[in-house]
Amino acid sequence: MLIGKKGLQAEKWLKFKFVDKQPPCFPTDLHCEFICESEKNANNLMTQVFVAFAEADKSIMEKIRKSLMREGITVRTYATVLHIGLYFSI
C-alpha cells in the first residue's frame, strides 16, 4: 500500500487534469483502485461514498464505482461491508 509522501503523490497524479496538452498516460482501473484502497487504509477504512445496490444492478454499480475511483473518491459497497463483518464476528 502507498503511505505517506508516496500516497499523497499518487493521489495528486490521479487527480491532475491535463488541460492544454495530451496526458502522457491514463491511469488504469487497477491504478485507481490501488490508490483509493491505499487512501482508505490510511483513513482507518473510512470512505467518502457508500453505495447500496440490488444484485440485478451490480454492473451499473461497478461502472459508478470505477468512475468515482477515477476521480480519487474512495468507495465502499455493502458487499465489502458484509465481507469485513464476517471477519469481525469470528
Buried (B, 14 or more C-beta within 10 A) or exposed (E): EBEEEEBEEBBEEBEEEEEEEEEEEEBEEEBBBBBBBBBBBBEEEEBBEEBEBEEEEEEEBBEBBEEBBBEBBBBBBEBBEEEEEEEEEE
